[in-house]
Amino acid sequence: MDFDVKAWQELAKTDPAEFERRRVALLEELIASAPPDIQRRLRGTQFHVDAERQKSTNPLSATLRISRMMWESFSELREQLNQLAHPETAKSAEKSQSRSAEIPPFKKPVAE
């Protein structure tokens, strides 16, 4: 698949409505080309990406929001892979996270 970044940039500047139409069509084509059992998840991810774009006040904000989503997803994947690769470490980490702590009470302030 050839992707001409400069052509897309020019289209976004000169005809934002056509840019958006083509963007949606290209995403739909890509999702439709995925195996059927993955398409639903891809549509859900695209829904979240579009929601972040709509909440953003400018393109840079949208990029940062979407980047944050990507890194959060990557971090979750890394944790799951680490648990699969080192199940004994994952169990000890779960135990250490489930410990409770005693919180001392706050002293009442002395009235002056």
C-alpha positions, 0 to 999 in steps of 0.5 A: 500500500502506497501512502503519499503523506505530502498528497494527504497534507495538501488535501487536508489544507485545500479540501478538509471535507474530501480529506475526511471522506477519504480518511474514513473510506481508507480506514473502513477499507483497512478494517474490512480487509482484516479477519472477521474476528478482529474487525469488531475490535478494530472498529472499537479502537477506531471509535476511541481514536475518533472520540479522542480527536473530537475531544481535542481542541487542535491537531497536536492535542489529538496526537498527544491523546492518541499517543497516550492511548497507544502507550497505555495499550503497549504497557498493558500488552508488555505486562501480559507478556511478562506474566506469560514469560515469567509466571512466578514473578507475576504471582509474587508481584500480585501478592505484594500488590495485594498487601494491606497497610495500616494507616495511622489516624490523624491527630486533631489540630490544637485550637489556638 
